[in-house]
């Protein structure tokens, strides 16, 4: 039996309340166009989201989105992850499950390759950042860490004073500490709470999480519809309808709609479009391959726990040049969580006294890096006849080759690393699994399956606004560009 849901009464639907869904909502509210926004409304059961905070009762979920739950919806098709670590939010929304998304823009040259106006993205970046409380530290405002607003300046951990204050004349490498989506404990303003536990998530909920409840849309006729997972889209009398399932397993039908904006993330969006016969049953997702390695501080720095700062990382961007892939890595200073992770990862870590680990991690810094995606690093998504989607590692290059390439590239910049206060030994590089960095997408082929403006070729009026619609995946964080891209797609489609 199918339940017709009378909630679906507006002509536009947004499916998903993650970063792209939130940005789509902002664009429609700016244009004063009513919409339905549909959310599977899954809850993550973890200590992270059970944290007691003055903010947990605030109606701010759709101000930014909630924490990504990455849990299976218990009704309808499932996602089988296979040999990947790719994750899927099932439209429950969010910025990050870890420390709150780093809000860095793509570089101008990247957007220009997409044959889209850079001015559209600059404007969209500014709109997004005007709505997101954030803080930043950038040594060079005209750099890859360019500021599109007026953020609060953060005090930087003492480990990184050298790297962000030392000028460099090499345009192929740059250091900075950039914006995070964070909020003061009792104020709706940029800042950070000095607990030094950001590596395990903001335990005080000063970064938005799934503990925050849904804020109703501001437009009078707009509606938030929760608890429904969309299965497919179908056409009837030249209008679009949605078939879905609720948490009880009952079939639900929503519509009619003239325009639909898919903001579910690459896996779920692909599944819906494929189930709707708008796409083939297989796609290739580009993955920004993740790697890990240590750096040594050249000068001894004493870290006092009472001076710990939540922004305990510094960023390094390495331009590719002459066809080489770009790299971006984040360097983390000592924290309690970092010490616990080192103890777990090291073969004999559990036998090393904590006082010794603290001495080591004062001088040895952990780096998490990302390599610009290309055709060599892909994940295959396949929808089977029963509707389930299988994610499989389809890298065309071995991890050993990736490791050698990364070692060479970082070694080439060892002089600049030295000037910034770091020593690279060329050892200890570990390559992450496919999808581990959660920087993936760009799976829809432009001019074949999707237009530059995000419209699905086989279904005029259906638009994709999540990472699927990006034309490439940068070496750096992708959240801000996903939101900016969503905003500009929706505004151009509806103005």
N, C-alpha and C positions, 0 to 999 in steps of 0.2 A: 504494500500500500504506500502511495506517495502522499505526503502532506503538503498541500499548497500553502505557502507562507505569505500572509498578507503584508508582512513587514516590507517586502521588496516593492516599494511603491514609487521610488524615484527613478529617473531615467538613466542614472549613472551608478555603477557599482565599483567599489574598490575591494579587491580580495586580498586581505592581509594587512596587519598593523605593525609590521616591522619598519625599519628605516625608510624603505621606499613607499610603503603605504602611508606612513605619517606625512612624508613630503607631498604625496599626491593629495592628501587631505588638505594640507596647507594651501596648495595651488587652487583647489576648488573653493575653499573658503575665501581666498583672496578675490576670486572671480564672482563670489556670491552665488554659486551653483550648488544646489542640494544634491545629496548622494546617499547611498547605502554603503556602509563599510562593514565587511564580513570578517569575523575573527573566530578561529577554532576555539580560542579561549582555554588553552591548556595551561595547567599550573605546574610549575616545577617544584618538586618536594625536595628541598635541600636546605642546609643551614644558611646558605647565602641569602635565600629569600625568606627565611624565618627570622632574620635579624630584626631586633626591636629598634625602632627609630621614630623620631618625631615626624618623619615624612611618610610613614607607611599608610597614613589615612588620607593623604592628599590625593585629590582627583587629577593625577597627572599622567596616567598611563599613555594617553594619546597625545600628550604634549610632546613626548619623545618616543614612546613605545615602551615595551616591557623587556625584561631580560629574556634572551632566546632560550626556550625550554629544550629544544631538540629531543622531543619524546615522540614515540609512535602514537598516532591517533588510533584508538582501539576499534574503530568502525571503518570499514572500507579498505581500499588498497594500502599495502604496506611498502616501506622502503627497505630493501635488503642491501646493506652496506658492503658486503663482500670483503675485498682486500683494501678498501679505502677508509679514510677517516672523515669523509665528507659528511656534513651534517645538514639537517633540514628542520625548519622551524614550524612547519604546518600552520603558517599564518598567525602564530601567537605573538610574533613581533619582538623587536628589541634592538638595542645597540650592540651589546656584547655580553657574553656569559662570563667574562673574566674581569677586566678592570675598567670597562667603559671605553667606547671606541675612540681611537685617536683620530682627530678630525684634520686630516691633511688633504689638500687638493691634489688632483692630478696636475702634471705640468702642461703648460700651454701647447707645447709641441705634440703631446699625445692627443689632445682634443682636436687639434688641427688635422691630424691624420685621419680622424673620423669624418672629416668633411662637415663638421658642425661648427657654428660660430662660437669662438671663444668667449665673445661678449655675453652670449646666453648663459654660459657656465659661470662667468664672473658674477653676473647678476643673481643667478640661482645660489651660488656659494654664499653670497652676502645675505640672501633671504634666510637660508638655513641657519647660518651662524648668528643671525639676529634673533633667532628663536631658541637657540641652544646656549644655556649658560656654560661658558668654557673659560679656560685659562691657558696661558701659553708663555713660552720664552723662546724668542728667535733672535739669533745674533745678527742676521741680515734680513731685513723685511722684504727685500726684493728677490729672495731666494725661493727654493722649492718649499720652504716653510713660510711662504708669503702669508701675511695676515689680511683677511678680508673684512675685518671689523676692528673693534676696540676692546680686546680682552683684558682681563686682569692679568698682570704679570706675576708669575709664580717665582718664589725663591727656589733655586736649584740646589740639589744635593751637592755637597762639597766634592764628591768624586768627579764631577763633570765641569767644574769651574774652568779648567784648562781647555777642554774641548770646545766649549761654546764661546770662549773669549779669545782664543788664538785665531788671528786672521789667516786665511789661506789664499794663495794666488792660483791654486789648482781648481779649475772649474769642474773637474771630474769627480770631486769628492766634497761633501759639505756636512757639517755637524750642526745640530740644533736640538732644541727641546720644544715640542709643539703642543698644540691644544688638545685637551681631553674634555669630554662631556662630563663635568663634575659640578657639584653644588655644595655650598656651605651648609653646616649643620642645621641652622635655623633661619637661613635667609635664602630667598630665591635669587641668588647672585653668584657670579663665578668665584671659584676658590677651591680649596681642598681641605680635607680633614686629616691632620697629621697622625695617622695611625700606622703607616708604613705596611699595610697589608693589601695593597692594591693588586698584587700578583695573584691573590686568591679571590678577587672580587671585593667590592667595597662592602665590608662586613657591617658598616653602619648605614647602608642604603643611601649614601649621599650621591651615588650614581643610581639612576633609575633602575628599578628591578621589577620583576613580576609581582612583588608584594604590593605594588601600587595599583589602584583600581582604575577602571575605564572612565575617562572624562567624556561626557556626552558631546557630540558635535555642536558647534556654536550656532550653526544655521538652524532655523526653527523646524524645517521639514526634513532635515538630514537625520539618518537613523544608524545606530550601531547595532548590528545583528551578531550575537555571540553564540558559540557552541555549535557551529555548523562547519563541516569540512566540505568544500566544493569538490565534486567528483568530475563533472564535465560541463561544457557549454553546448547548448543546442539552439537552433534557429527555428522559429515558428512565426508565421505571418510577418516576415521581414524584421523580427525583433529577436533579441537574445534572451534566453532563459538559462538559469543555473540549476543543475541537479546536484544534490548534496546528501550528506548523511549527518545526523546528529549523534551525540554521545551514546544514545540508547540504540543506535543502529537503524533508526527509522529513516526512510528516504524523504527528502525535503526538496521542494521546487520553489525557486525564487525568480522573480521577474514580473513584467518584461523590462529589458534595458536597451537603450540605444548605444551606450558606450560602456565598456568594461575595462578596468585597469588591473592587470595581474601584478601583484606585489608579494608573491609567496616564496620567493627564493628560487634558484635555478632548478632544483630537483622537483619541487611540487608544481611550479609553473610549467615545466616540460611535461609532467605527467598529465596535467589538466588539458594542455593543448594537444597532446598526442591522443589522449582518450577522446577528445572532441573531433578528431580526424583533421586537425588543422596543421599538424606536424607529423613527420614519420615516427616510427617507434624507437628510433635511436638517435642520440645526439652526442657530440664531443664537447665536454666542458674544459675550458682552459684553467689550469691550476698554477697559482704562483707558488712554486716549490719552496718549502720551508727548510731552513738549515740552522744548526746550532753550533756555536764555537766559543772558546774563552779568549778574553783579552786580559793582559796584565797591566795594572796601573804602574806607570813609570815612577811616580812619586808616592811615598807613603801617606795615606790619608786615614786619620782616625775618625771612625764613625760612632757617634754617640746615639744610643737608642732614643734619648729624649729629644734629639734633633732630627729624628727621622722625618722624611717628607714623602707624602703619597706619590708625588711625581718623581719616582726613583729611577727614571730611565732617561737616556739621551739617544737621539736619533742620528743615524748616518745615512746619507744617500750617495750612492756611487753611480754616476751616469755611465751609460754603456759606451757610446761613441763608436763610430765605424761599424755598426751592425752588431755590436756586442750587447748582451742582455744587461739591463739595469739591476742593481742590487740595492736593497734597503735593509738596514738592520737596527735593532734596538738593543742598547747596552743597559743592563740592569745592575744596580748597586746592591750592596748587602741588605737583606731583610730576613726576618724570621722564616718567612715562607721559602725564600731562596735557599736558606740553610737546610731546611727540611727536605727540599727537593734534591739538593746535592747529596744529602745523606742517603736518600732512596736510590739515586741513580748510580752512584759510585759502587763498584763491586763490593768493597769492604766498608762502605760508608757508615753502616750502622755500628761499626766497631770503633769509629773515630770519635773521640770526645768532642762535645759541642764547642768547647773553648778553642780547640784546634781548628775546627771548621770555621769559626768566626775569624780567627787570625788569617786563614787562607782566603776567605771570601771578602776580606777587607782589601785585598790586593788583586784577586782574580775575579774578573767580572764576566758574567754570562751574557752572551749575545744571542738574540733570536733574529734570523734574517729571512728575507724573502727575495726570490729571484723572479724577474719579470717573466710572465707566462709566454709560452710560444707553442708551436705545434709539437715540440718534443715532450711536453709535460701536459698530459690530458687525462681526463677521467671519462669513461664511457658510461652513459645512462641508457638503459634499455628497458622499455615497457613491454612486459609479457602479456599474453592473451588474457590472463586473469586480472590485469590492471596493475599488478605489482611492478615496482621499478627496482632494477638491479644496478648498483654502482660498482664499477670495476676499474682498477688501475690500468691505464693503457699508455703508460710512459714509453716513449720511443728511445729513451736514453737510459743507460744504467746508472744506478746510484753512485757507483765508483767513478764514472766519468763526470757526473755532476760534482762530486766531491773534488776531483782534480781541477775542474774549471773554477770552482769557488776558491780553492786554495791559491791558484795562480792569480786570480783577480784581486783578492785581498792582499796577497804578497806584493803585488804591483803598487799598492797604495800604502805599504808599510811605512814609508817616509812621512806621509801625511798623518798616519795614525800615531807615529812617534811624536810629531809636533803637537798633536792634540792630547798627548799625555798617556798613550797606550802603547803596549808592545804586543805584536802578533807573532806567535811562535810557529805558526803554520801547522799546528797539531790540534787534535781533538774535534775536528769537524764531523758532525753527525747530520745525515740527511733525513728529513722528516718523511712520513708517509703521505700518500696522495690525499689532498684535502685537509691535512692537519692544521694548516694555517688559517683556514676559513677565508681565504682570499681566492675565490674561484667564480667562474661565470663566463660571460661572453660566448655562450653556446649557440645563440641564434644567428644564423648567417644573414648578414645585411644584404639587401637587394634580392635575396632569394627567399628567405623565410620571414624577414622583418624589414621595415623601412628604416631610414635614418631617424625618423621621428617616432620609432617604437611601435608602429602599427603592424599587426600580423597580416602578411600578404594574403593568406587564405580566408581572412575574416575581417573585413573592413569594419572598424569600430571597436575592435579588440586590440588593446595596447599592452605591451609588456614594459614595466617600469622598474623591475628589480635588476640584479646583476646579470641576468640572462641577456638583457638588452645592451649592455656595454659592448664596445667593439674590441676591447683588449683589457687585460688585467695588469695593472701596474705592479711594480716591485713593492710599492708601499701600501699603506692602508687604503681601503676602497670605500668605506662607509660614507664619507662626505660626498664623494663623486656619485655614488649610488643615489643619495638623497637629492643632489643637485640635478642629476639626469632625470630622475622621476619628476621633480618639480617642473623642469622645462618641457618634458614630454606632455604632461597633463595640461599645462598652461597653453602650449601651442595647439593642442588638440581641441581645446574648449573655448578659447577666447574668440 
